[in-house]
Amino acid sequence: MTTHRIGMIVPSSNTTMETEIPAMLRAREHTHPERFTFHSARMRMRNVTPAELVAMDEQSVRCAEELADARVDVLAYACLVAIMARGAGYHRTSTERLSAAGVVPDGPTAPVLTSAGALVDALHHLGARRVSVIAPYEKPLTATVCGYIGDEGIEVHDSLSLEVADNLEVGRLDPANLQRLAKEVDTSGVDALVLSACVQMPSLAAIQPVQDALGIPVVSSAVATVWQILRALALDPVVPNAGALLAPR
């Protein structure tokens, strides 16, 4: 039985990624032989504002260096908006920076991914050319996220902003409300719904019910991150009850 060490770079106020990512991979353990452990490094951030996001992102290299000391097998930068707020295509730049920071002299360098890049790649994998998005951010930041997705060749048809700036409050949002909110955003003619374009907004419990109700693929930043983690580890990207992206093929 192989155990994989999952490294996560998270905002200091994030309380969701260290619950949803382990929950998905623990669920996978019931049907697959691999096991996982989870190891985090934190970047200081309390409010989801452009200034705090930039300051936080500058700490990501330190976090990559710290997690390299733990010899993690994969490194995930788990803050979507911090990447997307830095400009079009920045997830590629961030991946290069963190890969360089994670070099260890006496072992292989862990593959690096970002939640931002994972979401974009996941939507392309699903063949989604037109999507709708639900995000907890204030409207200008949601517009930034939608613009970033658009720059990657995916049209955002409609979006819903919950306008919560306090990152701790984002983590306290009730995922049960997403079934109602999914009816408020326009999903007519879209190929997929991004139920949570934020790794801090809890959504895992709602992914499968909303997908079953809408009849289209439903994803979140956290689901996309797990999908990319499993692919980076050359493992079957399957997790039960986590939507189309992680469904068995």
Secondary structure, 3 states (H helix, E strand, C coil): CCEEEEEEEEECCCCCHHHHHHHHHHHHHCCCCCEEEEEEEEECCCECCHHHHHHHHCCHHHHHHHHHHCCCCEEEECCHHHHHCCCCCHHHHHHHHHHHHCCCCCCCCCCEEEHHHHHHHHHHHCCCCEEEEEECCCHHHHHHHHHHHHHCCCEEEEEEECCCCEHHHHHCCCHHHHHHHHHHCCCCCCCEEEEECCCCCCCHHHHHHHHHHHCCCEEEHHHHHHHHHHHHCCCCCCCCCCCHHHCCC
